[in-house]
Amino acid sequence: MNGAAHLLCRLLAMPETARTLDARQWGEVMTVARAELLIGSLAFRLRGMVLPERVEAILAAAIRSAEEGRRQALWEAEMARRALAPLGCPVALLKGTAFVAAGLDAGQGRHIGDLDILVPRASLDAAEAALLGAGWEWVKPDPYDDAYYRRWMHELPPLIHRERDRMIDVHHTILPPTARTTPDAAKLLAAAEPLGNGLSILSPEDMVIHAAIHLFADGDLSGGLRNLWDIDRLVRECIARDADYPAGLAARAAEHQAERAVARALRAAHALFDTPALPGKAERLFDAAARRRLLARDGWGRGTRPATRLAFYVRSHWLRMPPAMLARHLWIKFMRDRRAGA
Amino acid sequence: MRHVFSVRIGPVSFRVGSDWRGPVEQLRALYADHPAPVDGIADYTVRLSATRPWRRFVRPSVAIAGDYMLPDAAPLPLAHGLLAAEMAMNLQLALGERRFLLLHAATVERDGRAIVLTGESGAGKSTLAALLSARGWRLMGDEFALLDPETGLLHAFPRLVSLKNAAVGVVRRALPEARFGPLMAGTPKGDIRHLVPDAVALAAMDRPARPVRLVFPRYGFANDAQPVGAGEAFVRLTQASTNYVALGEQGFDALTRFVREVPAVALDYPDADSAIAAIEG
């Protein structure tokens, strides 16, 4: 049973149901929320409600923690802006940092780990040199990983700042070039909306497309509940501003070859968070499997359903590269892990 | 999980789940006089689980996990399950706590005035705190001092006192009536035995105290006591805090206030008696 993960979704979508929880459920739901990095989002959703004393104390701490995380994320974005400003190339913030920089609902309490930015592919080398000159260093010491990133990935090998200990992922597009779906990176930057400080964020449509692609055309759905919650918040806020948003989203998704990923993400969000804008026809088997994977966590915070997890893990590699390349990649990784373990 | 134990230690409560009965029974016995979490809701969840399903039975190996985890935390053999539980609880606080500024320090209190002992592992924090508790001081904690950024007061965290190697015998002689956990020999931290905080420590665990002195003890040197300036104390405490950076400005404000208000001394000592004489003197 994964009552706790389901309960977390219900609480996020309908905070008024908080009154019905007993002590055991509170303990479990907060454990799941921490494991899924959604405790800050939950705390903001329940803010101002009368809750058990301990729950209020834990959520108040989560809000303080998220506020500090927000401040540090914005500072990190500013540091990157200063380092990259001399290049004169467009720099778009992605994911959590973009949400908080733009003051979106999706940024409320959002856990933010690394700084993710998007730059034109032509500026990638210059951006890397500028960041190395401003105190960032390579993280991956392994030459195979480094070469793999540079040849096949949609981002530079991760860099970490030697004083602030924060990572930056510099993307030139939002999916590996080897993947079957090829979003149009130039269009992403062309439609990006300036924040007024030299940085920009993706358009409302592209933000949701990026989150959906990350969920269903790239990753293995680990940490997926948080990405799905981003999608719910973004879609609701965009629809509140512009009732025609769903049509624009569908049209834009087609331009990026991402209709399927977006439709799947919207269906999953509708199922778990009652997100409006229900698109197209359900894929019964896939949708059920995706929900099983998204909710694969118990009230102790443990990952459950190992077979479903493995299936989505294998799928994520399958999507990312052609079979021969995948075989070679896994073989090299396997041999290296064996050497490291010996 | 199969076996569950909950406890409140000062302002912090834990829910511990375990694949094995042993560690939970030990926790239950040693924390018998601690209260349960308020409202039955714990601040942190800790998991003691087998590293692989079969390692529940074959050479059982305890992985340390919970709400907050270190990716490369080494597992411990089941014989050291109690130590694993204690480490896992400490880890939750070290990585997750945001209400208090955590200082890696032992704290004792008398007449509402708290003395904070901080230093590297092996400096003698736990030993000195236990010995001072034998002399009528209230033990507030031997691992973390919880500094409230709003009030500048310290909150108690009287978990089991972790004694290592020769300190076990020293403290047993000073506290012959006290309760101790099992001796765990050959752990990564040496031979370990836990001391149960006394009734005074538990009865007063919800009463915060004003810090009046900060001591940097150092064991194995000739007697010496040198005042430590606020600037140096600040820098040393940033290194002794696990959540100073995470608290941001609030952490900075709390710590600068602390080092301004609390005089600090570096105390070198060759044996416990001289350290205690210096601290009480």
Interface residues (C-beta under 8 A of the other chain):
Chain A: A23 R24 W26 G27 T31 R34 A35 P52 E53 R54 V55 A57 I58 A61 A62 R64 S65 E68 R71 Q72 W300 G301 R302
Chain B: M1 S13 R15 G17 P37 V38 D39 G40 I41 A42 D43 T45 R47 S49 A65 G66 D67 Y68 G96 E97 R98 R99 A246 L247 G248 Q250
